[in-house]
Amino acid sequence: MSAYRCGTVGITGRPNVGKSSLINRLIGQKLTIVSPKAQTTRHLVSAILTTEDAQLVFVDAPGRPPRTRSALHRMLGRRAGQAARDCDVALLVVEALRLQAGDLDAIAAIPAAQRVVVAVNKVDRVRDPARLLPFLERLSKLRDFEAIVPVSARTGKNLPTLLRVLKDALPEGPAIYPTDQLTDRDERFFAAELLREKLFYALGEELPYRCEVSIDAFRMARGLRRVDATILVERESQKGIVVGHGGETLKRVARAARRDMERLFGGKVFLNVWVKVRANWTDDLRVLRQLGYSG
């Protein structure tokens, strides 16, 4: 019988290659938020998968942020790639047939001594499989990778193979977390993340990056979770967009977030959401620290 293995797997790659979707599919639970917009992830989130012979702790980190001078984006820039640098093995996610400058930047940011497994995601979108072979060959010449595995987070294609490769790259050792634990974050954190995810879906291209969610109160009573949340924006005009005509946008966002919370938490949620203007919050270090940012 092979020895038990346990370790951390740091996810890296350019925006919109499906890093968070891949983690959620591997775990079988929505633990990291996703949206079609880049830089949705802002915090380090660990998703834990425990099997009979291994425990894999997937660490999702922010992608490289847009080029702005705000304190928030400087912090996110320092976090970008942190998981891949500090974990036992890096999982580089790239998109099938699309090797871009951002992919090369992500590879360059991984230390030369780090073990790297590549997941070539979205292969379900490749109509002609013969086109994939030259792409894999080109990718293999960029670095000495542990393995390159074509996968699909959407369909689950080749994910068992990817897991086997990742297990083999981990060090031997006992489990770090209890076998039934799925993440290192609490429900309060996920309440904020799910609400922020809905903002990314509901709003325009730039505004979501000027929004943040603060959980003011999270109480459990008689099986009902009562959540009070505040959406921070930087200007009154942004508040009007988030609230929407007659409050419809805010209601839609809150309703969708509440439904996802109830699915994740496995119980009823009563959600109150307010929108407040905090001028230049993305440059206010005190506010950023209160929101869980550092560095």
VOBA-1610 file (N, C-alpha, C; in pm, whole numbers, padded with zeros to 5 digits, always signed):
BEGIN
Met+00085-00120+00000Met+00000+00000+00000Met+00089+00125+00000Ser+00058+00220-00088Ser+00139+00341-00099Ser+00119+00430+00023Ala+00220+00510+00052Ala+00215+00599+00168Ala+00115+00712+00145Tyr+00060+00760+00257Tyr-00036+00872+00250Tyr+00041+00999+00214Arg-00021+01082+00131Arg+00040+01207+00089Arg-00049+01325+00126Cys+00015+01435+00162Cys-00059+01555+00199Cys+00024+01678+00166Gly-00040+01778+00110Gly+00033+01900+00080Gly-00054+02005+00015Thr+00007+02118-00015Thr-00065+02231-00072Thr-00039+02243-00222Val-00144+02279-00294Val-00137+02296-00439Val-00176+02441-00469Gly-00080+02520-00514Gly-00104+02660-00541Gly-00149+02682-00685Ile-00264+02745-00702Ile-00320+02768-00835Ile-00266+02899-00891Thr-00223+02896-01016Thr-00177+03019-01080Thr-00216+03016-01227Gly-00207+03132-01290Gly-00243+03145-01431Gly-00301+03282-01457Arg-00309+03319-01582Arg-00364+03449-01616Arg-00516+03451-01589Pro-00577+03569-01588Pro-00722+03578-01563Pro-00804+03503-01669Asn-00919+03455-01626Asn-01020+03397-01714Asn-00981+03266-01782Val-00889+03191-01722Val-00859+03059-01776Val-00938+02950-01703Gly-01014+02989-01599Gly-01099+02893-01529Gly-01039+02834-01404Lys-00951+02910-01337Lys-00885+02857-01216Lys-00987+02825-01107Ser-01073+02920-01076Ser-01171+02899-00968Ser-01272+02792-01006Ser-01315+02790-01132Ser-01409+02686-01177Ser-01347+02548-01164Leu-01218+02538-01192Leu-01150+02409-01181Leu-01145+02362-01036Ile-01114+02453-00944Ile-01111+02416-00803Ile-01249+02367-00758Asn-01353+02443-00792Asn-01488+02406-00751Asn-01526+02268-00804Arg-01486+02239-00927Arg-01520+02108-00986Arg-01442+01996-00917Leu-01317+02019-00887Leu-01236+01917-00820Leu-01290+01886-00680Ile-01330+01990-00609Ile-01379+01973-00472Ile-01522+01919-00471Gly-01598+01952-00576Gly-01738+01914-00579Gly-01827+02007-00501Gln-01778+02129-00477Gln-01850+02229-00398Gln-01805+02367-00444Lys-01896+02464-00447Lys-01860+02599-00487Lys-01796+02671-00369Leu-01662+02678-00371Leu-01589+02742-00262Leu-01516+02868-00307Thr-01498+02886-00436Thr-01435+03009-00485Thr-01529+03071-00586Ile-01545+03203-00579Ile-01641+03270-00665Ile-01585+03283-00806Val-01677+03286-00902Val-01638+03294-01042Val-01723+03400-01112Ser-01667+03457-01216Ser-01743+03548-01303Ser-01667+03559-01434Pro-01732+03608-01539Pro-01662+03624-01667Pro-01556+03733-01664Lys-01556+03815-01561Lys-01462+03928-01554Lys-01331+03884-01488Ala-01224+03948-01530Ala-01092+03916-01474Ala-01080+03966-01331Gln-00984+03907-01258Gln-00951+03949-01122Gln-01070+03943-01026Thr-01155+03840-01041Thr-01265+03823-00948Thr-01212+03784-00810Thr-01111+03696-00807Thr-01054+03650-00680Thr-00967+03760-00619Arg-00989+03789-00489Arg-00909+03890-00420Arg-00837+03833-00297His-00886+03723-00243His-00831+03670-00119His-00775+03530-00142Leu-00680+03491-00059Leu-00633+03353-00060Leu-00741+03265+00002Val-00781+03162-00072Val-00884+03070-00026Val-00833+02928-00042Ser-00841+02851+00064Ser-00800+02710+00057Ser-00922+02621+00044Ala-00917+02530-00054Ala-01022+02430-00073Ala-00959+02293-00051Ile-01017+02213+00037Ile-00954+02090+00084Ile-01024+01968+00026Leu-00947+01883-00039Leu-00999+01757-00092Leu-00927+01642-00023Thr-01003+01560+00047Thr-00946+01446+00119Thr-00994+01317+00056Thr-00899+01230+00019Thr-00931+01099-00038Thr-00875+00990+00054Glu-00885+00866+00012Glu-00836+00756+00094Glu-00684+00759+00109Asp-00615+00812+00009Asp-00469+00806+00013Asp-00400+00941+00012Ala-00479+01052+00017Ala-00415+01183+00012Ala-00509+01293+00058Gln-00448+01403+00100Gln-00524+01526+00125Gln-00456+01638+00046Leu-00534+01697-00046Leu-00484+01806-00130Leu-00548+01936-00085Val-00466+02034-00053Val-00515+02165-00010Val-00489+02263-00124Phe-00592+02291-00201Phe-00581+02383-00315Phe-00590+02526-00264Val-00494+02609-00303Val-00491+02748-00261Val-00509+02838-00383Asp-00619+02911-00384Asp-00649+03003-00494Asp-00606+03143-00454Ala-00533+03209-00541Ala-00483+03345-00514Ala-00532+03439-00623Pro-00529+03570-00598Pro-00571+03665-00702Pro-00483+03657-00825Gly-00544+03684-00940Gly-00466+03701-01061Gly-00401+03838-01058Arg-00320+03866-01157Arg-00255+03996-01161Arg-00358+04103-01191Pro-00366+04209-01105Pro-00472+04308-01117Pro-00449+04405-01232Pro-00555+04481-01268Pro-00537+04583-01371Pro-00431+04684-01328Arg-00372+04750-01424Arg-00266+04846-01393Arg-00324+04974-01337Thr-00339+04980-01207Thr-00384+05101-01139Thr-00288+05130-01026Arg-00300+05247-00970Arg-00209+05285-00862Arg-00275+05277-00725Ser-00394+05222-00715Ser-00461+05217-00585Ser-00388+05122-00490Ala-00405+05148-00361Ala-00343+05061-00260Ala-00398+04920-00269Leu-00528+04908-00300Leu-00589+04776-00313Leu-00517+04694-00421His-00497+04753-00537His-00439+04677-00645His-00289+04652-00625Arg-00223+04737-00549Arg-00084+04706-00513Arg-00079+04583-00423Met-00175+04575-00330Met-00182+04458-00243Met-00213+04332-00323Leu-00309+04342-00415Leu-00345+04226-00495Leu-00228+04184-00584Gly-00154+04283-00634Gly-00037+04252-00715Gly+00066+04171-00639Arg+00084+04204-00510Arg+00179+04129-00428Arg+00127+03988-00397Arg-00006+03974-00391Arg-00062+03842-00364Arg-00061+03753-00488Ala-00066+03815-00606Ala-00073+03739-00730Ala+00044+03642-00739Gly+00014+03518-00762Gly+00120+03418-00772Gly+00174+03369-00640Gln+00127+03424-00528Gln+00181+03386-00397Gln+00160+03238-00369Ala+00042+03187-00405Ala+00012+03047-00378Ala+00108+02955-00451Ala+00135+02986-00577Ala+00224+02901-00657Ala+00366+02903-00603Arg+00409+03016-00548Arg+00545+03027-00496Arg+00562+02952-00364Asp+00461+02956-00279Asp+00475+02908-00142Asp+00427+02766-00118Cys+00355+02706-00214Cys+00296+02575-00192Cys+00391+02462-00230Asp+00351+02339-00199Asp+00434+02222-00229Asp+00446+02199-00380Val+00339+02225-00451Val+00340+02209-00596Val+00252+02318-00657Ala+00292+02371-00770Ala+00213+02473-00838Ala+00128+02406-00946Leu+00004+02449-00955Leu-00086+02405-01062Leu-00110+02523-01154Leu-00046+02521-01269Leu-00060+02627-01368Leu-00177+02593-01459Val-00274+02683-01466Val-00390+02662-01552Val-00378+02752-01674Val-00386+02692-01791Val-00385+02768-01916Val-00508+02726-01996Glu-00543+02808-02094Glu-00659+02779-02179Glu-00613+02711-02307Ala-00681+02605-02345Ala-00645+02530-02464Ala-00639+02619-02587Leu-00528+02610-02661Leu-00503+02679-02788Leu-00483+02829-02772Arg-00473+02878-02649Arg-00456+03022-02629Arg-00341+03047-02531Leu-00222+03059-02583Leu-00105+03090-02501Leu-00072+03237-02520Gln-00089+03315-02414Gln-00077+03460-02424Gln+00036+03510-02334Ala+00060+03642-02343Ala+00166+03702-02262Ala+00141+03679-02113Gly+00015+03684-02072Gly-00017+03661-01931Gly+00021+03522-01883Asp+00011+03423-01971Asp+00053+03287-01936Asp+00204+03283-01915Leu+00277+03348-02002Leu+00423+03350-01991Leu+00466+03424-01865Asp+00394+03532-01830Asp+00423+03604-01707Asp+00401+03514-01585Ala+00292+03437-01587Ala+00262+03348-01475Ala+00370+03242-01460Ile+00417+03188-01570Ile+00524+03087-01566Ile+00653+03148-01512Ala+00685+03268-01559Ala+00809+03334-01517Ala+00809+03366-01368Ala+00690+03386-01310Ala+00681+03422-01169Ala+00697+03302-01075Ile+00695+03181-01129Ile+00711+03061-01047Ile+00859+03031-01032Pro+00909+03014-00909Pro+01051+02986-00888Pro+01099+02865-00968Ala+01221+02871-01012Ala+01277+02765-01097Ala+01275+02629-01028Ala+01288+02628-00895Ala+01295+02502-00822Ala+01157+02442-00792Gln+01051+02518-00818Gln+00916+02472-00784Gln+00869+02364-00881Arg+00801+02264-00828Arg+00740+02161-00911Arg+00610+02218-00969Val+00589+02198-01099Val+00474+02258-01166Val+00400+02154-01250Val+00270+02145-01227Val+00181+02064-01311Val+00094+02161-01390Val+00073+02132-01518Val-00009+02219-01602Val-00143+02153-01631Ala-00251+02229-01608Ala-00385+02187-01650Ala-00424+02272-01770Val-00437+02209-01886Val-00481+02279-02006Val-00633+02272-02009Asn-00696+02380-01966Asn-00841+02381-01944Asn-00919+02414-02072Lys-01047+02388-02066Lys-01144+02420-02172Lys-01119+02340-02301Val-01070+02216-02286Val-01049+02134-02405Val-01181+02093-02469Asp-01291+02105-02394Asp-01422+02074-02451Asp-01461+02172-02561Arg-01393+02286-02566Arg-01421+02386-02670Arg-01339+02364-02797Val-01247+02270-02793Val-01161+02244-02908Val-01233+02146-03001Arg-01276+02195-03115Arg-01354+02112-03208Arg-01268+02008-03278Asp-01143+02045-03310Asp-01053+01953-03378Asp-00941+01912-03282Pro-00949+01794-03223Pro-00847+01751-03125Pro-00705+01752-03182Ala-00690+01739-03314Ala-00557+01737-03373Ala-00485+01870-03352Arg-00560+01978-03333Arg-00498+02109-03311Arg-00435+02119-03172Leu-00477+02029-03083Leu-00428+02036-02945Leu-00283+01986-02934Leu-00245+01892-03016Leu-00111+01831-03005Leu+00001+01933-03026Pro-00002+02016-03131Pro+00104+02116-03145Pro+00106+02216-03030Phe-00011+02247-02976Phe-00018+02339-02862Phe+00050+02279-02741Leu+00025+02152-02713Leu+00087+02084-02599Leu+00238+02074-02618Glu+00281+02052-02741Glu+00423+02044-02770Glu+00490+02178-02745Arg+00427+02286-02790Arg+00482+02420-02768Arg+00491+02451-02619Leu+00387+02412-02545Leu+00383+02436-02402Leu+00494+02360-02330Ser+00521+02239-02372Ser+00620+02154-02305Ser+00761+02210-02315Lys+00785+02296-02413Lys+00918+02353-02433Lys+00944+02477-02348Leu+00843+02524-02278Leu+00858+02647-02199Leu+00926+02623-02065Arg+00916+02498-02016Arg+00970+02467-01884Arg+00966+02317-01864Asp+01041+02268-01768Asp+01041+02125-01736Asp+00924+02100-01639Phe+00804+02075-01693Phe+00686+02053-01611Phe+00680+01908-01562Glu+00618+01889-01446Glu+00595+01754-01395Glu+00504+01676-01489Ala+00401+01744-01538Ala+00306+01682-01630Ala+00221+01792-01692Ile+00167+01764-01810Ile+00072+01852-01877Ile-00054+01770-01902Val-00166+01813-01844Val-00289+01735-01851Val-00401+01817-01915Pro-00451+01779-02031Pro-00567+01847-02089Pro-00693+01813-02009Val-00769+01914-01969Val-00886+01892-01884Val-00999+01985-01926Ser-01115+01960-01868Ser-01229+02051-01880Ser-01295+02064-01744Ala-01290+02185-01688Ala-01359+02209-01560Ala-01509+02198-01579Arg-01557+02229-01698Arg-01702+02228-01722Arg-01758+02087-01729Thr-01689+01996-01797Thr-01740+01860-01815Thr-01678+01758-01720Gly-01564+01794-01659Gly-01495+01700-01573Gly-01396+01611-01645Lys-01374+01634-01773Lys-01284+01550-01853Lys-01143+01550-01796Asn-01088+01431-01776Asn-00950+01406-01733Asn-00918+01458-01593Leu-01017+01498-01515Leu-00987+01545-01380Leu-00932+01435-01290Pro-00978+01308-01301Pro-00915+01202-01222Pro-00765+01188-01253Thr-00728+01204-01380Thr-00587+01198-01417Thr-00509+01314-01354Leu-00567+01433-01358Leu-00503+01549-01298Leu-00482+01528-01149Leu-00582+01475-01080Leu-00569+01450-00936Leu-00460+01349-00907Arg-00452+01247-00988Arg-00348+01144-00966Arg-00208+01204-00982Val-00192+01287-01082Val-00062+01352-01104Val-00026+01444-00988Leu-00125+01520-00940Leu-00100+01611-00829Leu-00066+01535-00701Lys-00137+01425-00675Lys-00108+01343-00557Lys+00036+01294-00560Asp+00079+01245-00675Asp+00214+01191-00687Asp+00321+01298-00663Ala+00286+01425-00686Ala+00383+01534-00669Ala+00389+01584-00525Leu+00295+01543-00442Leu+00291+01591-00303Leu+00384+01509-00214Pro+00430+01569-00104Pro+00515+01495-00010Pro+00435+01394+00071Glu+00502+01295+00121Glu+00437+01199+00210Glu+00414+01264+00346Gly+00301+01231+00408Gly+00271+01285+00539Gly+00124+01273+00573Pro+00090+01290+00702Pro-00050+01277+00745Pro-00133+01397+00704Ala-00264+01383+00712Ala-00356+01491+00677Ala-00337+01609+00772Ile-00352+01730+00718Ile-00340+01852+00798Ile-00474+01888+00862Tyr-00582+01866+00786Tyr-00716+01905+00830Tyr-00803+01782+00856Pro-00909+01796+00936Pro-01006+01687+00952Pro-01060+01644+00816Thr-01093+01518+00803Thr-01131+01462+00673Thr-01260+01523+00618Asp-01345+01579+00705Asp-01471+01636+00657Asp-01464+01787+00635Gln-01347+01848+00654Gln-01334+01993+00637Gln-01307+02025+00490Leu-01380+02123+00435Leu-01368+02158+00294Leu-01290+02286+00269Thr-01274+02371+00370Thr-01207+02498+00349Thr-01154+02553+00480Asp-01062+02652+00469Asp-01009+02717+00588Asp-01085+02846+00620Arg-01188+02877+00542Arg-01265+03000+00561Arg-01399+02969+00626Asp-01457+03072+00695Asp-01585+03052+00763Asp-01701+03103+00678Glu-01824+03082+00730Glu-01944+03120+00655Glu-01953+03271+00634Arg-01906+03347+00729Arg-01907+03493+00716Arg-01828+03537+00593Phe-01711+03476+00573Phe-01630+03508+00456Phe-01704+03476+00327Phe-01766+03357+00321Phe-01833+03317+00199Phe-01958+03400+00172Ala-02023+03448+00275Ala-02138+03536+00255Ala-02095+03661+00179Ala-01982+03720+00219Ala-01931+03839+00152Ala-01888+03806+00009Glu-01822+03694-00010Glu-01774+03657-00143Glu-01890+03632-00240Leu-01992+03563-00195Leu-02105+03534-00283Leu-02179+03661-00324Leu-02191+03756-00231Leu-02254+03883-00265Leu-02167+03960-00364Arg-02037+03958-00345Arg-01947+04028-00437Arg-01950+03963-00576Glu-01961+03831-00580Glu-01972+03763-00708Glu-02091+03813-00788Lys-02205+03831-00721Lys-02325+03876-00791Lys-02309+04018-00842Leu-02231+04099-00772Leu-02203+04234-00821Leu-02124+04229-00952Phe-02029+04135-00961Phe-01951+04122-01083Phe-02040+04084-01201Tyr-02139+03999-01177Tyr-02229+03959-01284Tyr-02325+04071-01323Ala-02370+04149-01224Ala-02477+04245-01249Ala-02429+04378-01305Leu-02303+04415-01278Leu-02257+04549-01310Leu-02167+04551-01434Gly-02132+04673-01476Gly-02052+04692-01596Gly-01909+04647-01579Glu-01826+04680-01675Glu-01689+04629-01677Glu-01603+04682-01563Glu-01613+04811-01532Glu-01521+04872-01437Glu-01575+04879-01295Leu-01705+04901-01281Leu-01762+04928-01148Leu-01736+04819-01044Pro-01742+04689-01081Pro-01717+04587-00977Pro-01584+04602-00906Tyr-01484+04656-00974Tyr-01352+04672-00914Tyr-01349+04787-00814Arg-01456+04868-00813Arg-01469+04978-00717Arg-01567+04944-00607Cys-01609+04819-00602Cys-01704+04774-00500Cys-01636+04672-00408Glu-01678+04671-00284Glu-01635+04569-00189Glu-01751+04541-00096Val-01748+04425-00034Val-01857+04384+00056Val-01802+04365+00197Ser-01872+04422+00292Ser-01839+04406+00434Ser-01957+04339+00504Ile-01931+04236+00582Ile-02035+04171+00661Ile-02038+04237+00798Asp-02145+04309+00827Asp-02157+04383+00952Asp-02203+04295+01068Ala-02285+04196+01037Ala-02335+04105+01141Ala-02370+03971+01077Phe-02339+03863+01147Phe-02372+03728+01100Phe-02419+03650+01223Arg-02549+03626+01231Arg-02605+03562+01350Arg-02684+03437+01311Met-02679+03338+01398Met-02752+03213+01376Met-02853+03196+01488Ala-02980+03180+01454Ala-03084+03162+01555Ala-03193+03072+01500Arg-03218+02962+01569Arg-03324+02868+01533Arg-03315+02821+01389Gly-03193+02792+01346Gly-03173+02741+01212Gly-03173+02846+01103Leu-03188+02974+01138Leu-03191+03082+01040Leu-03067+03168+01056Arg-02998+03189+00945Arg-02881+03278+00945Arg-02927+03418+00906Arg-02898+03514+00991Arg-02931+03654+00963Arg-02801+03727+00929Val-02795+03780+00809Val-02673+03842+00759Val-02700+03988+00724Asp-02623+04078+00784Asp-02627+04220+00750Asp-02500+04253+00673Ala-02515+04305+00552Ala-02399+04332+00466Ala-02403+04473+00411Thr-02286+04529+00388Thr-02273+04662+00327Thr-02188+04651+00202Ile-02237+04710+00094Ile-02160+04722-00029Ile-02096+04860-00030Leu-01964+04864-00034Leu-01892+04991-00038Leu-01867+05033-00182Val-01891+05158-00212Val-01855+05218-00341Val-01782+05348-00312Glu-01725+05408-00416Glu-01643+05527-00395Glu-01715+05659-00425Arg-01824+05654-00503Arg-01893+05778-00540Arg-02044+05759-00537Glu-02116+05870-00523Glu-02262+05866-00521Glu-02317+05810-00651Ser-02253+05844-00763Ser-02300+05793-00892Ser-02292+05641-00898Gln-02189+05585-00834Gln-02175+05440-00831Gln-02283+05378-00744Lys-02317+05444-00635Lys-02425+05394-00549Lys-02554+05383-00627Gly-02582+05484-00709Gly-02705+05481-00788Gly-02709+05364-00884Ile-02595+05330-00941Ile-02589+05217-01034Ile-02612+05086-00960Val-02549+05071-00843Val-02564+04948-00766Val-02708+04930-00719Val-02769+05038-00673Val-02908+05030-00624Val-03003+05006-00741Gly-02983+05079-00851Gly-03069+05063-00969Gly-03201+05136-00955His-03274+05141-01064His-03404+05209-01066His-03501+05140-00972Gly-03550+05216-00875Gly-03643+05159-00779Gly-03583+05051-00692Gly-03450+05047-00686Gly-03382+04946-00604Gly-03376+04808-00667Glu-03409+04799-00797Glu-03422+04668-00861Glu-03287+04595-00874Thr-03181+04667-00907Thr-03052+04600-00922Thr-03006+04541-00790Leu-03016+04618-00682Leu-02975+04570-00551Leu-03059+04451-00508Lys-03189+04457-00534Lys-03277+04345-00497Lys-03237+04219-00572Arg-03207+04235-00701Arg-03170+04118-00783Arg-03039+04057-00735Val-02942+04143-00705Val-02813+04097-00657Val-02828+04025-00522Ala-02903+04086-00431Ala-02921+04027-00298Ala-02997+03895-00305Arg-03097+03890-00392Arg-03176+03767-00405Arg-03091+03652-00456Ala-03008+03680-00557Ala-02922+03574-00611Ala-02817+03531-00510Ala-02760+03626-00436Ala-02660+03593-00334Ala-02722+03509-00222Arg-02844+03546-00180Arg-02910+03471-00073Arg-02935+03326-00115Arg-02977+03305-00239Arg-03001+03168-00285Arg-02873+03085-00282Asp-02761+03145-00326Asp-02634+03072-00323Asp-02588+03044-00180Met-02610+03141-00090Met-02576+03119+00051Met-02654+03001+00108Glu-02781+02995+00077Glu-02864+02887+00130Glu-02818+02751+00077Arg-02777+02748-00050Arg-02725+02621-00104Arg-02594+02581-00037Leu-02505+02679-00016Leu-02375+02649+00044Leu-02387+02615+00192Phe-02468+02690+00265Phe-02480+02672+00409Phe-02578+02562+00447Gly-02664+02525+00354Gly-02761+02420+00383Gly-02871+02464+00478Gly-02916+02588+00467Gly-03023+02638+00554Gly-03071+02774+00509Lys-03179+02821+00569Lys-03240+02947+00534Lys-03151+03066+00574Val-03154+03170+00490Val-03076+03292+00514Val-03166+03413+00499Phe-03158+03503+00596Phe-03225+03633+00586Phe-03115+03736+00565Leu-03117+03801+00448Leu-03007+03888+00408Leu-03053+04033+00395Asn-02988+04121+00470Asn-03008+04266+00456Asn-02885+04326+00391Val-02904+04409+00289Val-02791+04469+00220Val-02811+04619+00205Trp-02707+04695+00242Trp-02707+04839+00224Trp-02592+04878+00131Val-02601+04995+00071Val-02493+05048-00013Val-02447+05179+00049Lys-02317+05189+00074Lys-02261+05310+00136Lys-02146+05364+00052Val-02135+05496+00051Val-02026+05562-00020Val-01910+05583+00078Arg-01794+05531+00044Arg-01672+05555+00120Arg-01568+05604+00020Ala-01552+05734+00011Ala-01467+05793-00092Ala-01326+05734-00089Asn-01281+05691-00206Asn-01144+05640-00222Asn-01110+05525-00128Trp-01206+05436-00104Trp-01178+05326-00012Trp-01065+05237-00064Thr-01047+05230-00198Thr-00941+05145-00253Thr-00801+05198-00221Asp-00793+05322-00169Asp-00664+05380-00130Asp-00654+05405+00019Asp-00755+05362+00095Asp-00759+05386+00239Asp-00707+05261+00310Leu-00585+05266+00361Leu-00523+05148+00421Leu-00600+05098+00542Arg-00658+05191+00619Arg-00734+05148+00738Arg-00857+05067+00696Val-00929+05115+00596Val-01046+05042+00547Val-01005+04909+00487Leu-00898+04908+00411Leu-00852+04784+00349Leu-00816+04679+00453Arg-00753+04720+00559Arg-00720+04625+00666Arg-00846+04571+00732Gln-00946+04658+00751Gln-01072+04613+00809Gln-01141+04511+00720Leu-01119+04523+00589Leu-01180+04432+00493Leu-01098+04304+00473Gly-00987+04293+00545Gly-00909+04169+00538Gly-00792+04171+00444Tyr-00756+04291+00393Tyr-00640+04303+00305Tyr-00519+04343+00390Ser-00403+04305+00343Ser-00280+04339+00414Ser-00165+04336+00317Gly-00053+04389+00360Gly+00067+04382+00279Gly+00088+04505+00194
//
